[in-house]
């Protein structure tokens, strides 16, 4: 019997940088159950020092319901702290997931303004 070769490790990479009055968190990889705690902890650590947090999802290939729950939890955390929370550059599958869960209108303000994060 041979041992199966492990598949590629799915990860979520985060890169943070300032953009105007906000802090951008650029996400790359998969926003799934195994990564949501890390994302939430990272973004929540930024909230006390930021007027706004922009989650740039252009590099997110896949998001599951836990990822969706993390976005909602971060939205609530930022609003409680009087901090703006926006999503930017999300793909059509994330847009569909937001639409199916009736959350698209909550997160769509960035997309409607045509805002693109470089």
DSSP file (Angstrom, degrees, kcal/mol; ACC not computed):
  #  RESIDUE AA STRUCTURE BP1 BP2  ACC     N-H-->O    O-->H-N    N-H-->O    O-->H-N    TCO  KAPPA ALPHA  PHI   PSI    X-CA   Y-CA   Z-CA
    1    1 A X              0   0    0      0, 0.0     2,-0.3     0, 0.0     0, 0.0   0.000 360.0 360.0 360.0 133.8    0.0    0.0    0.0
    2    2 A X        -     0   0    0      3,-0.0     2,-0.3     1,-0.0     3,-0.0  -0.766 360.0-116.2-102.4 150.0    1.3    3.4   -0.9
    3    3 A X        -     0   0    0     -2,-0.3     2,-0.1     1,-0.1     3,-0.0  -0.651  35.7-112.6 -80.3 134.9    0.7    6.6    1.1
    4    4 A X        -     0   0    0     -2,-0.3     2,-0.4     1,-0.1    -1,-0.1  -0.399  30.4-112.1 -67.2 144.8   -1.3    9.2   -0.8
    5    5 A X        -     0   0    0      1,-0.1    -1,-0.1    -2,-0.1    -3,-0.0  -0.629  36.9-112.9 -75.7 127.8    0.5   12.3   -1.7
    6    6 A X        -     0   0    0     -2,-0.4     3,-0.1     1,-0.1    -1,-0.1  -0.338  30.9-125.6 -63.0 142.9   -0.9   15.2    0.3
    7    7 A X        -     0   0    0      1,-0.2    -1,-0.1    -3,-0.0     2,-0.0  -0.166  45.9 -62.5 -77.0 177.4   -2.6   17.8   -1.8
    8    8 A X        -     0   0    0      1,-0.1     2,-0.5    -2,-0.0    -1,-0.2  -0.354  56.3-113.6 -63.4 141.4   -1.8   21.5   -1.8
    9    9 A X        -     0   0    0     -3,-0.1     2,-0.5     1,-0.0    -1,-0.1  -0.633  26.1-137.7 -77.7 125.3   -2.3   23.2    1.5
   10   10 A X        +     0   0    0     -2,-0.5     2,-0.3    19,-0.1    19,-0.0  -0.729  34.4 168.7 -86.4 130.2   -5.1   25.7    1.3
   11   11 A X        -     0   0    0     -2,-0.5    19,-2.1     2,-0.0     2,-0.5  -0.832  34.7-132.2-133.5 169.1   -4.2   28.8    3.2
   12   12 A X  E     -A   29   0A   0     -2,-0.3     2,-0.4    17,-0.2    17,-0.2  -0.989  22.8-163.0-124.0 119.7   -5.4   32.4    3.7
   13   13 A X  E     -A   28   0A   0     15,-3.3    15,-2.2    -2,-0.5     2,-0.4  -0.854   3.4-159.6-104.5 140.0   -2.7   35.0    3.4
   14   14 A X  E     -A   27   0A   0     -2,-0.4     2,-0.4    13,-0.2    13,-0.2  -0.966  10.2-177.3-122.5 132.1   -3.3   38.5    4.7
   15   15 A X  E     -A   26   0A   0     11,-2.0    11,-3.4    -2,-0.4     2,-0.4  -0.998  11.7-162.1-128.0 128.5   -1.4   41.7    3.7
   16   16 A X  E     +A   25   0A   0     -2,-0.4     2,-0.3     9,-0.2     9,-0.2  -0.907  18.5 153.8-116.8 136.0   -2.3   44.9    5.5
   17   17 A X  E     -A   24   0A   0      7,-2.1     7,-3.2    -2,-0.4     2,-0.1  -0.989  42.0-100.3-154.9 155.1   -1.5   48.4    4.4
   18   18 A X  E     -A   23   0A   0     -2,-0.3     2,-0.3     5,-0.2     5,-0.2  -0.468  30.4-179.5 -76.4 149.2   -2.9   52.0    4.8
   19   19 A X  E >   -A   22   0A   0      3,-2.6     3,-1.9     1,-0.1     2,-0.2  -0.788  62.1 -53.9-148.9 101.8   -5.1   53.5    2.1
   20   20 A X  T 3  S-     0   0    0     -2,-0.3    -1,-0.1     1,-0.3     0, 0.0  -0.493 119.8 -21.4  63.8-130.6   -6.3   57.1    2.9
   21   21 A X  T 3  S+     0   0    0     -2,-0.2    30,-1.1    -3,-0.1    31,-0.6   0.455 128.8  76.5 -86.4  -1.7   -8.0   57.1    6.3
   22   22 A X  E <  S-Ab  19  52A   0     -3,-1.9    -3,-2.6    29,-0.2     2,-0.5  -0.546  74.4-127.4-107.9 170.3   -8.6   53.3    6.1
   23   23 A X  E     -Ab  18  53A   0     29,-2.3    31,-2.6    -5,-0.2     2,-0.4  -0.984  22.7-147.6-116.5 127.1   -6.6   50.1    6.5
   24   24 A X  E     -Ab  17  54A   0     -7,-3.2    -7,-2.1    -2,-0.5     2,-0.6  -0.799   7.1-163.7 -96.5 133.5   -6.8   47.6    3.7
   25   25 A X  E     -Ab  16  55A   0     29,-3.0    31,-2.2    -2,-0.4     2,-0.6  -0.943  11.5-156.8-114.8 106.6   -6.6   43.9    4.4
   26   26 A X  E     -Ab  15  56A   0    -11,-3.4   -11,-2.0    -2,-0.6     2,-0.4  -0.743   9.3-158.6 -87.0 121.4   -5.8   42.1    1.2
   27   27 A X  E     -A   14   0A   0     29,-2.9    32,-1.0    -2,-0.6     2,-0.4  -0.850  12.2-179.9-106.2 135.1   -6.9   38.5    1.4
   28   28 A X  E     +Ab  13  59A   0    -15,-2.2   -15,-3.3    -2,-0.4     2,-0.4  -0.999  50.6  16.1-134.8 131.9   -5.4   35.8   -0.9
   29   29 A X  E    S-Ab  12  60A   0     30,-2.6    32,-2.7    -2,-0.4    33,-0.9  -0.932 104.6 -15.7 118.1-135.0   -6.4   32.1   -0.8
   30   30 A X  E     - b   0  62A   0    -19,-2.1     2,-1.1    -2,-0.4    33,-0.2  -0.937  40.8-154.1-118.3 131.7   -9.5   30.5    0.7
   31   31 A X  E     + b   0  63A   0     31,-3.0    33,-1.6    -2,-0.5    36,-0.4  -0.735  50.0 135.4-101.9  82.9  -11.8   32.1    3.2
   32   32 A X  S >> S-     0   0    0     -2,-1.1     3,-2.8    31,-0.2     4,-1.0  -0.673  71.5 -77.5-126.7 177.0  -13.0   28.9    4.8
   33   33 A X  H >> S+     0   0    0      1,-0.3     3,-0.5    -2,-0.2     4,-0.5   0.811 124.0  56.3 -47.1 -42.0  -13.7   27.5    8.3
   34   34 A X  H 34 S+     0   0    0      1,-0.2    -1,-0.3     2,-0.1     4,-0.1   0.641 115.4  37.6 -71.1 -10.8  -10.0   26.7    9.0
   35   35 A X  H <> S+     0   0    0     -3,-2.8     4,-2.0     2,-0.1    -1,-0.2   0.506  88.5  89.1-116.2  -6.9   -9.0   30.4    8.4
   36   36 A X  H <X S+     0   0    0     -4,-1.0     4,-2.8    -3,-0.5     5,-0.2   0.876  85.2  54.4 -66.4 -37.8  -11.9   32.5    9.8
   37   37 A X  H  X S+     0   0    0     -4,-0.5     4,-2.4     1,-0.2    -1,-0.2   0.906 109.3  49.2 -62.0 -39.6  -10.5   32.8   13.3
   38   38 A X  H  > S+     0   0    0      2,-0.2     4,-2.3     1,-0.2    -1,-0.2   0.922 112.4  47.3 -65.4 -44.3   -7.2   34.1   12.0
   39   39 A X  H  X S+     0   0    0     -4,-2.0     4,-2.7     2,-0.2     5,-0.3   0.941 113.1  48.3 -62.4 -47.2   -9.0   36.7    9.8
   40   40 A X  H  X S+     0   0    0     -4,-2.8     4,-2.6     1,-0.2     5,-0.2   0.920 112.5  48.2 -61.4 -44.2  -11.3   37.8   12.6
   41   41 A X  H  X S+     0   0    0     -4,-2.4     4,-1.5    -5,-0.2    -1,-0.2   0.910 113.2  48.8 -62.5 -41.6   -8.4   38.2   15.1
   42   42 A X  H  X S+     0   0    0     -4,-2.3     4,-0.8    -5,-0.2    -2,-0.2   0.954 115.1  42.2 -64.5 -50.5   -6.4   40.2   12.6
   43   43 A X  H >X S+     0   0    0     -4,-2.7     4,-1.2     1,-0.2     3,-1.2   0.914 112.1  54.2 -66.0 -42.0   -9.1   42.6   11.6
   44   44 A X  H 3X S+     0   0    0     -4,-2.6     4,-0.6    -5,-0.3    -1,-0.2   0.824 102.8  58.1 -62.9 -29.3  -10.3   43.1   15.2
   45   45 A X  H 3< S+     0   0    0     -4,-1.5    -1,-0.3    -5,-0.2    -2,-0.2   0.750 107.3  48.9 -70.2 -21.5   -6.8   44.0   16.2
   46   46 A X  H X< S+     0   0    0     -3,-1.2     3,-1.4    -4,-0.8     4,-0.5   0.745  90.3  82.0 -85.6 -25.5   -6.9   46.8   13.6
   47   47 A X  H >< S+     0   0    0     -4,-1.2     3,-1.3     1,-0.3    -1,-0.1   0.843  83.3  56.9 -55.9 -44.2  -10.3   48.3   14.6
   48   48 A X  T 3< S+     0   0    0     -4,-0.6    -1,-0.3     1,-0.3    -2,-0.1   0.788 116.5  36.6 -61.7 -24.0   -9.1   50.5   17.6
   49   49 A X  T <  S+     0   0    0     -3,-1.4     2,-0.4    -4,-0.2    -1,-0.3   0.302 105.9  80.2-110.3   8.8   -6.6   52.4   15.4
   50   50 A X    <   -     0   0    0     -3,-1.3   -28,-0.1    -4,-0.5     3,-0.1  -0.917  54.8-158.9-122.1 143.3   -8.6   52.6   12.1
   51   51 A X  S    S+     0   0    0    -30,-1.1    33,-2.3    -2,-0.4     2,-0.3   0.716  89.7   4.6 -81.7 -24.0  -11.4   54.8   10.9
   52   52 A X  E     -bc  22  84A   0    -31,-0.6   -29,-2.3    31,-0.2     2,-0.4  -0.990  61.7-147.6-157.2 152.2  -12.3   52.2    8.3
   53   53 A X  E     -bc  23  85A   0     31,-2.6    33,-2.4    -2,-0.3     2,-0.6  -0.995  11.6-164.3-124.3 127.9  -11.3   48.7    7.3
   54   54 A X  E     -bc  24  86A   0    -31,-2.6   -29,-3.0    -2,-0.4     2,-0.8  -0.960   8.1-153.2-113.3 119.8  -11.5   47.6    3.7
   55   55 A X  E     -bc  25  87A   0     31,-3.1    33,-2.4    -2,-0.6     2,-0.8  -0.836   9.4-156.7 -93.7 109.7  -11.4   43.8    3.1
   56   56 A X  E     +bc  26  88A   0    -31,-2.2   -29,-2.9    -2,-0.8     3,-0.3  -0.793  15.8 176.6 -91.2 111.8   -9.9   43.4   -0.4
   57   57 A X  E >   +     0   0A   0     31,-2.8     3,-1.8    -2,-0.8    34,-0.3   0.156  42.0 114.9-103.8  17.7  -11.1   39.9   -1.6
   58   58 A X  E 3  S+     0   0A   0      1,-0.3    -1,-0.2    30,-0.2   -30,-0.1   0.788  81.5  46.4 -62.3 -25.4   -9.6   40.0   -5.2
   59   59 A X  E 3  S+b   28   0A   0    -32,-1.0   -30,-2.6    -3,-0.3     2,-0.7   0.355  83.7 111.5 -97.1   6.5   -7.3   37.1   -4.3
   60   60 A X  E <   +b   29   0A   0     -3,-1.8    31,-0.3   -32,-0.3   -30,-0.2  -0.722  39.5 179.7 -86.0 116.4  -10.0   34.9   -2.6
   61   61 A X  E     +     0   0A   0    -32,-2.7     2,-0.3    -2,-0.7   -31,-0.2   0.765  67.5  15.9 -84.1 -28.3  -10.6   31.8   -4.7
   62   62 A X  E     -b   30   0A   0    -33,-0.9   -31,-3.0    31,-0.0     2,-0.4  -0.998  56.5-176.5-151.2 140.5  -13.2   30.2   -2.5
   63   63 A X  E     -b   31   0A   0     -2,-0.3   -31,-0.2   -33,-0.2     2,-0.1  -0.994   9.9-166.8-138.7 133.4  -15.4   31.2    0.5
   64   64 A X     >  -     0   0    0    -33,-1.6     4,-2.0    -2,-0.4     3,-0.3  -0.405  45.9 -82.7-106.3-172.8  -17.7   29.0    2.4
   65   65 A X  H  > S+     0   0    0      1,-0.2     4,-2.4     2,-0.2     5,-0.1   0.821 128.9  56.4 -63.9 -30.8  -20.5   29.7    4.9
   66   66 A X  H  > S+     0   0    0      2,-0.2     4,-2.0     1,-0.2    -1,-0.2   0.886 106.4  50.5 -66.7 -37.6  -18.0   30.1    7.7
   67   67 A X  H  > S+     0   0    0    -36,-0.4     4,-1.9    -3,-0.3    -2,-0.2   0.898 109.9  50.2 -63.7 -40.9  -16.2   32.8    5.7
   68   68 A X  H  X S+     0   0    0     -4,-2.0     4,-2.0     1,-0.2    -2,-0.2   0.913 109.4  51.0 -62.3 -43.3  -19.6   34.5    5.2
   69   69 A X  H  X S+     0   0    0     -4,-2.4     4,-2.6     1,-0.2    -2,-0.2   0.865 107.0  54.5 -61.8 -36.6  -20.2   34.3    8.9
   70   70 A X  H  X S+     0   0    0     -4,-2.0     4,-2.5     2,-0.2    -1,-0.2   0.894 106.4  51.5 -64.8 -39.7  -16.7   35.8    9.5
   71   71 A X  H  X S+     0   0    0     -4,-1.9     4,-2.2     2,-0.2    -2,-0.2   0.916 111.4  47.2 -63.0 -42.3  -17.6   38.8    7.3
   72   72 A X  H  X S+     0   0    0     -4,-2.0     4,-2.4     2,-0.2    -2,-0.2   0.924 111.7  50.4 -64.7 -44.0  -20.9   39.3    9.2
   73   73 A X  H  X S+     0   0    0     -4,-2.6     4,-2.4     1,-0.2    -2,-0.2   0.898 112.2  47.5 -61.4 -40.6  -19.0   39.1   12.6
   74   74 A X  H  X S+     0   0    0     -4,-2.5     4,-2.6     2,-0.2     5,-0.2   0.876 108.9  54.1 -69.3 -36.8  -16.4   41.6   11.4
   75   75 A X  H  X S+     0   0    0     -4,-2.2     4,-2.3    -5,-0.2    -2,-0.2   0.936 111.3  45.6 -59.4 -46.6  -19.1   44.0   10.1
   76   76 A X  H  X S+     0   0    0     -4,-2.4     4,-2.3     2,-0.2    -2,-0.2   0.916 112.5  50.7 -64.1 -44.1  -20.8   43.9   13.5
   77   77 A X  H  X S+     0   0    0     -4,-2.4     4,-1.2     1,-0.2    -2,-0.2   0.911 112.7  45.8 -61.1 -43.4  -17.5   44.4   15.4
   78   78 A X  H  <>S+     0   0    0     -4,-2.6     5,-2.9     1,-0.2     3,-0.2   0.908 111.8  50.8 -68.8 -40.7  -16.5   47.4   13.2
   79   79 A X  H ><5S+     0   0    0     -4,-2.3     3,-1.5     1,-0.2    -1,-0.2   0.893 107.3  53.7 -65.0 -38.5  -20.0   49.0   13.5
   80   80 A X  H 3<5S+     0   0    0     -4,-2.3    -1,-0.2     1,-0.3    -2,-0.2   0.826 110.7  47.7 -62.5 -30.7  -19.9   48.7   17.3
   81   81 A X  T 3<5S-     0   0    0     -4,-1.2    -1,-0.3    -3,-0.2    -2,-0.2   0.299 117.7-113.4 -93.1   9.0  -16.6   50.5   17.3
   82   82 A X  T < 5S+     0   0    0     -3,-1.5     2,-0.4     1,-0.2    -3,-0.2   0.885  73.6 136.0  61.1  39.9  -17.9   53.2   15.0
   83   83 A X      < -     0   0    0     -5,-2.9   -31,-0.2    -6,-0.1    -1,-0.2  -0.943  56.7-117.7-120.2 137.7  -15.5   52.1   12.2
   84   84 A X  E     -c   52   0A   0    -33,-2.3   -31,-2.6    -2,-0.4     2,-0.4  -0.472  25.1-163.8 -73.4 147.3  -16.4   51.6    8.6
   85   85 A X  E     +c   53   0A   0    -33,-0.2     2,-0.3    -2,-0.1   -31,-0.2  -0.970  13.7 171.3-135.8 119.0  -16.2   48.2    7.1
   86   86 A X  E     -c   54   0A   0    -33,-2.4   -31,-3.1    -2,-0.4     2,-0.4  -0.936  24.4-143.2-129.3 149.8  -16.2   47.7    3.3
   87   87 A X  E     -c   55   0A   0     20,-0.5     2,-0.3    -2,-0.3    23,-0.2  -0.893  24.4-175.6-106.1 142.2  -15.6   44.8    0.9
   88   88 A X  E     +c   56   0A   0    -33,-2.4   -31,-2.8    -2,-0.4   -30,-0.2  -0.981  53.5   8.8-138.0 150.7  -13.8   45.4   -2.3
   89   89 A X  S    S+     0   0    0     26,-0.4     2,-0.2    -2,-0.3    -1,-0.1   0.773  73.4 164.7  59.4  34.0  -12.9   43.4   -5.4
   90   90 A X        -     0   0    0      1,-0.1    -1,-0.2   -31,-0.1   -32,-0.1  -0.562  32.7-120.3 -83.4 150.7  -14.9   40.3   -4.7
   91   91 A X     >  -     0   0    0    -34,-0.3     4,-2.3   -31,-0.3     3,-0.2  -0.186  29.1 -95.4 -84.5 177.5  -15.6   37.9   -7.5
   92   92 A X  H  > S+     0   0    0      1,-0.2     4,-2.3     2,-0.2     5,-0.1   0.811 121.6  54.8 -66.5 -31.1  -18.9   36.7   -8.9
   93   93 A X  H  > S+     0   0    0      2,-0.2     4,-2.1     1,-0.2    -1,-0.2   0.891 110.8  45.4 -71.8 -36.3  -19.1   33.6   -6.7
   94   94 A X  H  > S+     0   0    0      2,-0.2     4,-2.5     1,-0.2    -2,-0.2   0.899 112.2  52.6 -69.0 -39.9  -18.7   35.6   -3.5
   95   95 A X  H  X S+     0   0    0     -4,-2.3     4,-2.2     1,-0.2    -2,-0.2   0.912 109.5  49.3 -59.9 -42.6  -21.2   38.1   -4.9
   96   96 A X  H  X S+     0   0    0     -4,-2.3     4,-3.0     2,-0.2    -2,-0.2   0.910 110.0  50.6 -63.5 -42.7  -23.7   35.2   -5.5
   97   97 A X  H  X S+     0   0    0     -4,-2.1     4,-1.5     1,-0.2    -2,-0.2   0.904 111.2  48.4 -62.9 -41.0  -23.1   33.9   -2.0
   98   98 A X  H  <>S+     0   0    0     -4,-2.5     5,-3.0     1,-0.2     6,-1.1   0.888 113.4  48.5 -64.4 -38.5  -23.8   37.3   -0.5
   99   99 A X  H ><5S+     0   0    0     -4,-2.2     3,-1.6     4,-0.2    -2,-0.2   0.915 108.4  52.1 -68.3 -43.4  -26.9   37.6   -2.7
  100  100 A X  H 3<5S+     0   0    0     -4,-3.0    -1,-0.2     1,-0.3    -2,-0.2   0.820 112.2  46.8 -62.0 -31.2  -28.2   34.1   -1.7
  101  101 A X  T 3<5S-     0   0    0     -4,-1.5    -1,-0.3    -5,-0.2    -2,-0.2   0.311 113.6-118.4 -94.3   8.6  -27.9   35.0    2.0
  102  102 A X  T < 5S+     0   0    0     -3,-1.6    -3,-0.2     1,-0.1    -2,-0.1   0.795  86.3 111.7  59.7  30.9  -29.5   38.4    1.5
  103  103 A X    >>< +     0   0    0     -5,-3.0     4,-1.6    -6,-0.2     3,-0.6   0.408  40.1  96.8-110.0  -1.3  -26.4   40.2    2.6
  104  104 A X  H 3> S+     0   0    0     -6,-1.1     4,-1.0     1,-0.3     3,-0.2   0.899  82.7  52.1 -58.5 -42.1  -25.4   41.8   -0.7
  105  105 A X  H 34 S+     0   0    0      1,-0.2     4,-0.3     2,-0.2    -1,-0.3   0.813 106.1  55.7 -66.0 -28.4  -27.0   45.1    0.1
  106  106 A X  H <4 S+     0   0    0     -3,-0.6     3,-0.3     1,-0.2    -1,-0.2   0.897 120.4  28.7 -68.1 -39.9  -25.1   45.3    3.4
  107  107 A X  H >< S+     0   0    0     -4,-1.6   -20,-0.5    -3,-0.2     3,-0.5   0.364  98.5  88.2-103.3   4.3  -21.7   44.9    1.7
  108  108 A X  T 3X  +     0   0    0     -4,-1.0     4,-2.5     1,-0.2     5,-0.3   0.556  55.5  93.9 -87.0  -6.3  -22.4   46.4   -1.7
  109  109 A X  H 3> S+     0   0    0     -3,-0.3     4,-1.5    -4,-0.3     6,-0.2   0.850  87.0  50.1 -58.2 -36.6  -21.6   50.1   -1.1
  110  110 A X  H <4>S+     0   0    0     -3,-0.5     5,-1.6   -23,-0.2     4,-0.4   0.933 112.5  46.5 -65.2 -45.9  -18.0   49.7   -2.2
  111  111 A X  H >45S+     0   0    0     -4,-0.4     3,-1.0     1,-0.2    -2,-0.2   0.876 109.9  53.8 -66.2 -37.8  -19.0   48.0   -5.5
  112  112 A X  H 3<5S+     0   0    0     -4,-2.5    -1,-0.2     1,-0.3    -2,-0.2   0.835 106.0  52.5 -68.0 -31.8  -21.7   50.6   -6.2
  113  113 A X  T 3<5S-     0   0    0     -4,-1.5    -1,-0.3    -5,-0.3    -2,-0.2   0.554 111.6-121.4 -81.1  -4.7  -19.3   53.5   -5.9
  114  114 A X  T < 5 +     0   0    0     -3,-1.0     2,-0.2    -4,-0.4    -3,-0.2   0.627  52.2 166.5  77.3  12.3  -17.0   51.8   -8.4
  115  115 A X      < -     0   0    0     -5,-1.6     2,-0.4    -6,-0.2   -26,-0.4  -0.424  13.1-174.7 -67.1 129.4  -14.2   51.8   -5.8
  116  116 A X        -     0   0    0     -2,-0.2     2,-0.5    -3,-0.1   -28,-0.0  -0.989  18.6-140.9-125.5 134.3  -11.2   49.6   -6.7
  117  117 A X              0   0    0     -2,-0.4   -98,-0.0     1,-0.1   -29,-0.0  -0.813 360.0 360.0 -92.1 130.1   -8.3   49.0   -4.5
  118  118 A X              0   0    0     -2,-0.5    -1,-0.1     0, 0.0    -2,-0.0   0.523 360.0 360.0 -61.3 360.0   -5.0   48.9   -6.4
